[in-house]
Amino acid sequence: MKKLINKPEDVVNESLEGLGLAFPELVKVNFNPNFVYRSDAPVKNKVAVISGGGSGHEPMHVGFVGKGMLDAACPGQVFTSPTPDQMYEAAKKVNSGKGILFIVKNYSGDIMNFDMAADLLRGEGIEVQSVIIDDDVAVQNSLYTQGRRGVGTTVLAEKIVGAAAEKGYPLDKLTELAKRINANGRSMGMALTPCTVPMAGKPTFELAEDEMEIGIGIHGEPGRERMKLKTADEITEILAETIINDLPYKSGDEVLAFVNSMGGTPDIELFIVYRKLHKILESKGIKIARKLIGRYITSLEMQGVSITLLRLDEEMKSLWDEPVLTPGLRWGI
């Protein structure tokens, strides 16, 4: 194992400490329990939007805390769900009295622990709603989930819902918006290589030099199929066609196209994937109205790519364009 770390058991805390030192104008870091929150929290007259999950997927979620996105994020250990006290304390820290919205990926531990935190908060008279993201078309169940996994649509929901919260949407309207985003988002990913969890010290799975895994999960969960390596265009077609046929997306739809690095894939390769995706969608009469290309939801150093399509309406487009200022995503400011 070759990694830029000190001790495996210190990886998460030292990374969070570095994040706080790098962006003190945007975020603050609380330890024991661990959570990252907006430096100006609580923001008056605003519903607080909170997400979280295992570390190792950066910049999601801790890199998306800031104006126009999340009020707080709760990082667990690498590929491990955060604990209820993290969500509880984070919510107390950023609560302005307008309620809390949890955005939760569909992983069993995440759902259970966010639910426990929500129950504690409701017991103190704080209004809490949770929205589950389950957009992965690759598999119906995995090692961590009952039903589809939550992946790329999570990032898009955090941005769009975060913008709506910044504009003063009430909790019920934010909840409806988040559910609508999830209903219109679909994702699928693939891996060229596994990744290595620091505490494990060995790859999460094995792939031969001439193999790839289609439908991989962000924790290294098994995918839909292991097959011989194909070209970028062929891989893009497999992912795109599966996504398009699932909703299904149809001619006349406007979409946000999100091409994401799993951690180790460079931009030069992502643009090759986007090139083919653009051609596929164009041939079907599906218009790319907005796009996001880069490293936003990762699986440590895994080489691979995921594609997410979100069918847009005018409200989503407008909110996507709103300013955002976080360590991991920023424009318009």
C-alpha positions as CSV (number, residue, x, y, z in Angstrom):
1,M,0.0,0.0,0.0
2,K,1.4,3.3,-1.1
3,K,-0.5,6.3,0.2
4,L,0.2,9.8,1.4
5,I,-0.8,9.1,5.0
6,N,0.7,8.9,8.4
7,K,-1.1,6.3,10.5
8,P,-4.2,4.6,8.9
9,E,-6.2,5.2,12.0
10,D,-5.5,9.0,11.8
11,V,-6.5,9.5,8.1
12,V,-10.0,10.9,8.6
13,N,-9.2,13.3,11.5
14,E,-6.0,14.6,9.8
15,S,-7.8,15.1,6.5
16,L,-10.6,17.0,8.3
17,E,-8.0,19.1,10.1
18,G,-6.4,20.0,6.8
19,L,-9.7,20.9,5.3
20,G,-10.5,23.3,8.1
21,L,-7.0,24.9,7.8
22,A,-7.3,25.2,4.1
23,F,-10.8,26.8,4.0
24,P,-11.4,28.7,7.3
25,E,-13.4,31.3,5.6
26,L,-15.9,28.7,4.4
27,V,-16.0,25.9,6.9
28,K,-15.3,24.9,10.5
29,V,-14.6,21.4,11.8
30,N,-15.9,19.9,14.9
31,F,-14.2,16.8,16.4
32,N,-15.6,14.2,18.7
33,P,-18.1,13.9,17.2
34,N,-16.7,14.7,13.7
35,F,-18.7,17.0,11.4
36,V,-18.0,19.9,9.1
37,Y,-20.2,23.0,9.2
38,R,-20.6,26.4,7.5
39,S,-18.4,29.0,9.1
40,D,-21.5,31.4,9.2
41,A,-23.8,28.8,10.7
42,P,-26.6,28.9,11.8
43,V,-27.9,31.0,8.9
44,K,-30.9,33.0,10.0
45,N,-34.3,32.1,8.5
46,K,-33.0,29.1,6.5
47,V,-33.7,25.4,6.6
48,A,-30.4,23.6,7.3
49,V,-29.4,21.0,4.7
50,I,-27.2,18.2,6.1
51,S,-25.8,15.1,4.5
52,G,-23.0,12.6,5.2
53,G,-21.6,9.2,4.8
54,G,-18.4,7.3,4.9
55,S,-15.2,9.1,4.2
56,G,-13.2,8.2,1.0
57,H,-15.7,9.8,-1.4
58,E,-14.3,13.3,-1.2
59,P,-15.1,16.0,-2.1
60,M,-18.5,14.5,-1.3
61,H,-19.7,15.4,1.4
62,V,-17.4,17.5,3.4
63,G,-16.2,19.4,0.4
64,F,-19.7,20.6,-0.4
65,V,-20.3,22.5,2.8
66,G,-20.8,26.2,2.2
67,K,-23.0,28.9,0.7
68,G,-25.5,27.5,-1.8
69,M,-25.0,23.8,-0.8
70,L,-24.8,22.0,2.6
71,D,-24.9,23.6,6.0
72,A,-23.1,20.6,7.5
73,A,-21.7,17.2,6.6
74,C,-21.0,14.2,8.8
75,P,-18.0,12.0,7.7
76,G,-17.8,8.5,9.0
77,Q,-14.6,6.5,8.9
78,V,-13.5,5.3,5.4
79,F,-16.5,3.6,3.7
80,T,-18.3,3.5,7.1
81,S,-21.5,5.2,8.0
82,P,-21.3,8.2,10.4
83,T,-22.9,7.7,13.8
84,P,-26.2,9.2,15.1
85,D,-24.4,11.6,17.5
86,Q,-22.6,13.1,14.5
87,M,-25.8,14.0,12.8
88,Y,-27.5,15.0,16.0
89,E,-24.7,17.4,17.0
90,A,-24.3,18.8,13.5
91,A,-28.0,19.5,13.3
92,K,-28.0,21.3,16.6
93,K,-25.1,23.4,15.5
94,V,-26.6,24.6,12.3
95,N,-30.3,24.7,13.2
96,S,-31.8,28.2,12.8
97,G,-35.3,27.2,13.8
98,K,-36.6,26.6,10.3
99,G,-36.1,22.8,10.3
100,I,-33.6,20.3,9.1
101,L,-33.4,18.3,5.8
102,F,-31.3,15.2,5.8
103,I,-30.1,14.0,2.3
104,V,-29.3,10.4,2.8
105,K,-27.7,7.9,0.3
106,N,-29.5,4.5,0.3
107,Y,-27.0,2.5,2.4
108,S,-28.4,0.6,5.4
109,G,-26.1,2.1,8.0
110,D,-26.6,5.6,6.8
111,I,-30.4,5.3,6.8
112,M,-30.5,3.7,10.3
113,N,-28.2,6.3,11.9
114,F,-29.8,9.3,10.2
115,D,-33.2,8.0,11.4
116,M,-32.0,7.7,14.9
117,A,-30.6,11.2,14.9
118,A,-33.9,12.5,13.4
119,D,-35.9,10.8,16.2
120,L,-33.7,12.5,18.8
121,L,-34.1,15.9,17.2
122,R,-37.9,15.5,16.9
123,G,-37.9,14.6,20.6
124,E,-36.5,18.1,21.2
125,G,-39.2,19.8,19.0
126,I,-37.0,20.2,15.9
127,E,-38.7,19.5,12.6
128,V,-36.7,17.1,10.5
129,Q,-37.3,15.5,7.1
130,S,-35.2,12.9,5.3
131,V,-34.9,12.2,1.6
132,I,-33.3,9.0,0.4
133,I,-31.2,9.0,-2.8
134,D,-31.3,5.7,-4.7
135,D,-30.3,6.4,-8.3
136,D,-27.9,3.5,-9.2
137,V,-29.4,1.5,-12.1
138,A,-26.6,-1.2,-11.9
139,V,-28.1,-3.4,-9.2
140,Q,-31.2,-3.6,-7.1
141,N,-29.4,-4.8,-4.0
142,S,-25.8,-4.8,-2.8
143,L,-23.7,-5.6,0.3
144,Y,-24.8,-2.3,1.9
145,T,-28.3,-1.6,0.6
146,Q,-31.8,-2.8,0.3
147,G,-32.8,-1.5,-3.1
148,R,-30.7,0.7,-5.3
149,R,-27.6,2.4,-4.1
150,G,-27.3,6.2,-3.7
151,V,-24.6,7.7,-5.9
152,G,-24.1,10.6,-8.3
153,T,-27.6,12.1,-8.0
154,T,-26.6,12.9,-4.4
155,V,-24.2,15.6,-5.5
156,L,-26.8,17.2,-7.8
157,A,-29.4,17.1,-5.1
158,E,-27.1,18.7,-2.6
159,K,-26.4,21.6,-5.1
160,I,-30.0,22.2,-6.2
161,V,-31.6,21.8,-2.8
162,G,-28.9,23.8,-1.2
163,A,-29.6,26.7,-3.6
164,A,-33.3,26.4,-2.9
165,A,-32.6,26.5,0.9
166,E,-30.4,29.6,0.4
167,K,-33.4,31.3,-1.4
168,G,-35.6,30.6,1.6
169,Y,-37.7,27.6,0.6
170,P,-39.6,26.1,3.5
171,L,-38.9,22.5,4.7
172,D,-41.9,20.9,3.0
173,K,-41.0,22.5,-0.4
174,L,-37.4,21.5,-0.1
175,T,-38.4,17.9,0.7
176,E,-40.6,17.7,-2.4
177,L,-37.8,19.2,-4.5
178,A,-35.3,16.6,-3.2
179,K,-37.7,13.7,-3.9
180,R,-38.3,15.1,-7.4
181,I,-34.6,15.2,-8.1
182,N,-34.1,11.7,-7.0
183,A,-37.1,10.5,-9.1
184,N,-35.5,12.0,-12.2
185,G,-31.9,11.0,-11.6
186,R,-30.2,7.8,-12.7
187,S,-26.5,6.8,-12.4
188,M,-24.2,3.9,-13.3
189,G,-20.4,3.5,-12.8
190,M,-17.5,1.2,-13.7
191,A,-14.1,0.4,-12.5
192,L,-10.8,-0.2,-14.2
193,T,-9.0,-0.8,-10.9
194,P,-10.0,-1.4,-7.2
195,C,-9.1,0.9,-4.4
196,T,-7.4,0.3,-1.1
197,V,-8.9,1.2,2.3
198,P,-6.1,2.5,4.5
199,M,-7.1,0.4,7.5
200,A,-7.4,-2.8,5.4
201,G,-4.1,-2.2,3.5
202,K,-5.1,-4.3,0.5
203,P,-7.4,-3.8,-2.5
204,T,-11.2,-4.1,-2.0
205,F,-11.3,-6.6,-4.8
206,E,-9.2,-8.0,-7.6
207,L,-9.3,-7.1,-11.3
208,A,-6.9,-8.6,-13.9
209,E,-5.0,-6.2,-16.2
210,D,-7.4,-6.9,-19.1
211,E,-10.7,-6.8,-17.0
212,M,-13.1,-4.2,-15.9
213,E,-16.1,-4.2,-13.6
214,I,-19.4,-2.7,-14.9
215,G,-21.9,-1.3,-12.3
216,I,-19.4,-1.0,-9.5
217,G,-20.5,0.6,-6.2
218,I,-18.6,3.5,-4.5
219,H,-17.4,1.2,-1.7
220,G,-16.0,-1.3,-4.1
221,E,-19.2,-3.4,-4.1
222,P,-19.5,-5.9,-6.9
223,G,-21.0,-4.6,-10.1
224,R,-23.4,-6.0,-12.6
225,E,-20.8,-7.8,-14.7
226,R,-17.1,-8.3,-15.0
227,M,-15.8,-8.3,-18.6
228,K,-12.8,-7.8,-20.8
229,L,-11.6,-4.3,-21.1
230,K,-13.3,-2.2,-23.8
231,T,-12.7,1.2,-25.4
232,A,-13.9,4.4,-23.9
233,D,-16.7,4.7,-26.5
234,E,-17.9,1.2,-25.8
235,I,-17.9,1.7,-22.0
236,T,-19.7,4.9,-22.4
237,E,-22.4,3.3,-24.6
238,I,-22.9,0.5,-22.0
239,L,-23.4,2.9,-19.2
240,A,-25.4,5.5,-21.1
241,E,-27.8,3.1,-22.7
242,T,-28.5,1.3,-19.4
243,I,-29.3,4.7,-17.7
244,I,-31.4,6.1,-20.6
245,N,-33.5,2.9,-20.8
246,D,-34.2,2.8,-17.1
247,L,-36.2,6.0,-16.5
248,P,-36.6,6.0,-19.5
249,Y,-35.3,9.3,-20.9
250,K,-36.9,10.3,-24.2
251,S,-36.5,12.7,-27.1
252,G,-37.3,16.3,-26.0
253,D,-36.0,15.8,-22.5
254,E,-33.5,18.3,-21.1
255,V,-30.9,16.8,-18.8
256,L,-27.9,17.6,-16.6
257,A,-25.1,15.3,-17.7
258,F,-22.6,14.4,-15.0
259,V,-19.4,12.6,-15.9
260,N,-17.6,11.8,-12.7
261,S,-14.1,10.4,-11.9
262,M,-14.1,7.6,-9.4
263,G,-10.9,9.1,-8.0
264,G,-8.0,8.1,-10.2
265,T,-9.3,8.9,-13.7
266,P,-7.9,12.1,-15.1
267,D,-9.8,14.9,-16.9
268,I,-8.3,13.9,-20.3
269,E,-10.2,10.6,-20.1
270,L,-13.4,12.1,-18.7
271,F,-13.7,14.4,-21.7
272,I,-13.4,11.4,-24.0
273,V,-16.4,9.8,-22.1
274,Y,-18.3,13.1,-22.3
275,R,-17.7,13.4,-26.0
276,K,-19.3,10.0,-26.6
277,L,-22.1,10.7,-24.1
278,H,-23.0,13.9,-25.9
279,K,-23.2,12.1,-29.3
280,I,-25.4,9.4,-27.8
281,L,-27.8,11.8,-26.2
282,E,-27.9,14.0,-29.3
283,S,-28.8,11.1,-31.5
284,K,-31.8,10.4,-29.3
285,G,-33.0,14.0,-29.2
286,I,-32.1,14.4,-25.6
287,K,-30.6,17.9,-24.9
288,I,-27.7,18.4,-22.5
289,A,-28.9,21.7,-20.8
290,R,-26.4,21.6,-18.0
291,K,-23.2,19.6,-17.4
292,L,-20.7,18.7,-14.7
293,I,-17.4,16.9,-15.5
294,G,-14.8,16.1,-12.9
295,R,-14.0,14.4,-9.6
296,Y,-16.9,14.9,-7.3
297,I,-17.9,11.5,-5.8
298,T,-15.0,9.2,-5.5
299,S,-13.9,5.8,-4.2
300,L,-10.5,6.7,-2.9
301,E,-8.0,6.2,-5.8
302,M,-10.1,3.9,-7.9
303,Q,-9.7,4.4,-11.7
304,G,-13.1,4.4,-13.3
305,V,-16.0,6.6,-14.2
306,S,-19.7,7.1,-13.4
307,I,-22.4,8.8,-15.5
308,T,-25.4,10.5,-14.0
309,L,-28.3,11.9,-16.0
310,L,-30.9,14.2,-14.3
311,R,-34.0,15.1,-16.2
312,L,-34.4,18.9,-15.6
313,D,-37.3,21.2,-15.3
314,E,-37.1,25.0,-15.3
315,E,-36.9,25.2,-11.5
316,M,-34.0,22.8,-11.3
317,K,-32.1,24.6,-14.1
318,S,-32.6,28.0,-12.3
319,L,-31.4,26.6,-9.0
320,W,-28.4,24.8,-10.5
321,D,-27.3,28.1,-11.9
322,E,-27.4,29.9,-8.5
323,P,-24.1,30.8,-6.9
324,V,-22.3,28.2,-4.9
325,L,-19.2,28.6,-2.7
326,T,-17.7,25.4,-1.1
327,P,-14.3,23.9,-1.1
328,G,-15.3,21.4,-3.8
329,L,-17.8,23.3,-6.0
330,R,-18.0,26.9,-6.7
331,W,-19.3,29.3,-9.3
332,G,-21.1,32.6,-9.6
333,I,-19.4,34.2,-6.6
